[in-house]
Amino acid sequence: MWEAVTMTDTMLMAPWVRRFLLEHVVGERNVSLNTQKSYRDMLLQLLPFIAAQVHRPIERLMVSELSAERIRLFLKEVEGKRRCTVRTRNQRLSTIHALARFIGQHAPEHLQWCAQVRLIPFKKTMDRLITCLDREEIKAILSAPVRSNPQGERDYALLLYLYNSGSRVSEAAQLSIQDVD
């Protein structure tokens, strides 16, 4: 699938991003569509940020320009300017780690870069408390849709389905008529 490339081509980030998204994320890992989009969206944030830092077009970015220090600055911006949570920051970092691991596995000349990027630590987060809704809270949620119109009836049916089945929203979104018995 991957044709032979010159040494200069392995220094550019663009072919690695393409290979990472197509070969690794889709081909090798076969992650869900939502995860694929998450990886892509993180790269849509990271690459322009780095390109602005080094004053170079995105398509001409070099692997080494995604330095650990610039990635730390990006993660700081994710938390600061974008006001994302530590969990979101860590999710972005896990994608960056996966990209670095992929490049390091396929290009020994980037092993030192890979090691430096993968040394960027995750921030500690508070464990989420697993809570449940009491009967009154469930009743309040189920009474919220206005059932006198089709959209309200649909919303009520969806909420009732989620409550009774314990399904995740993503599972309910992928449900089709043939799935219902």
N, C-alpha and C positions, 0 to 999 in steps of 0.2 A: 504494500500500500504506500509506503514512504520511499520515494525514489532517492537515489544517492544525491547528496548535496555537497557543496564545497564547504571548506572551513569557514569562509566568510558568512555563508548562509546560516550556519549554526550559531553565529554570534548575534544575529538579528532575532528579536523577540517575536515578530509577527508569525513566522512559520511554526514556532513552538506553541503559540496560543492556538493556532489552527489545529495542530496535531493534538494538543491537550484536549480541546473541546470535542474533536471528532473521534480520535483514536481512543483516548483514555476515558473521558467522561461517558461517551456514548458506547464505543466499541468494547472496551475492556471492563469498565465498571457497570455499564448498563443502568445508570441511575435514573430516577424518575424525571419526568419532564420538568417538574417544578425545581428539582435540584439542578438540572441542566441550565434552566433559566437563571437560577440564583448564581451559578458560577459565571455565566455570561455577563450578568448584570454587574457583578463585582468587578470583572475585567473592564467593563464599560466605565466604571468609576476610577479604577486604579490607573489604567493606561493613560487617559488624558491628564490625570494628576501628575504622573511621572514625566510625561511629555512636556508639560508646562514647566516643571522643575529644571529639566535639562535643555529646554528651548530647542526641541527637535520634534519633527512630525511623528505621530504615533507609529506609522508604518516603518520608520527608520530607527525606532528604539532598539538599543542593544541590550542583551540579557544583563550585562554588568551594570547598566544604568538603573535597573530595578534593585538598587543596593538595599541592604538591611536598614540603613539610616533613612533612606527615602520611603521605604515601606513603613517604618515607624512613624514618620511624619504623616503619611496617608492614614494610618490607623488613628493617629491623634485627631486628624481632621474628621474622620468618621464619627468619633465620639463628640468632638467639640462643635464644629460648624454644622454638621449634619444632625447632631444631637441624638445619635443612636445609642443604644444600650451597650453595656459591656458584652452581653451575649451576641449582639449583632457584630460588634468589633471582632470577637473571637471567631464567629462564623466566617467573616471576611478573611481572617488570618488563616483559618483552616484551608480555605481555597488556595491561598497563596502558598501555603506549605505543600499542598498537593501538586500545584504547578511546579514548584521548585524540585520536589521529589521526582516528578515525571522527567523534567529536563536533566536532572542529575543522573537518572538511570539510563538515559539515552545519549548523553554527551559527557564523557569523562572530563573534558576540558572545563566543564562548569561545576565540578564537584565542590570546589572551595566556595563558590558563590552559593550553591545549594545549601551547604552546611551553615553558612552565615545567615541565610534567610530562615532556615529551619530552627535556628537558635532564638529567634524572636519568640518570647514566651507568651502564652495565653494569660489573660488576666483572670484572677479568681472572681467567681461570682457567688452570690448567695444562692443556695439551693432553693428551688421553687417549692413552696409548700403545696402539697396536693390537697386541694379543698374540694368540697362538693356543695351543691346547692341544697338548701332545705326545701321542704314541701311548699312553703309560701313563696320562695324565690322562683321555683319551677312554675307555680301557678301564675305568678306575675309575668314571667316570660311568655308562657303560652297564651295569656290573655292580651298581649301587646298587639298582635296583628289584627287589623280591622277585617273581620271575616265577611263583611257585606259586599266585598268586591273580589274578583278573581285573584288578584295579587295577594290580598290578605289571606284568602283561603289557601293559596299555594304556600305562603310563608308559614301559616299555622301547620299545614301538613308536613312541611320540611322540619320544623322545630319538633313536632311530635315524633317524627321518624328518628331524628337525632337523639332525642331523649330515650325513646323506647329501645333503640338498637345499640346505643353506645357508639355509633359510627363517628368517625372523624368527618369534618366538613369536606376535606378533599375526597374522601370515599363517597360521600353523598353526592358531590358534584359530578362524579364519574358514573353514577348509577343511571341505568337505562330501564325502560319499561320491562324488558325481557328479564331483568334481574329481580323483579318484584314477584313474589309468590303469594 
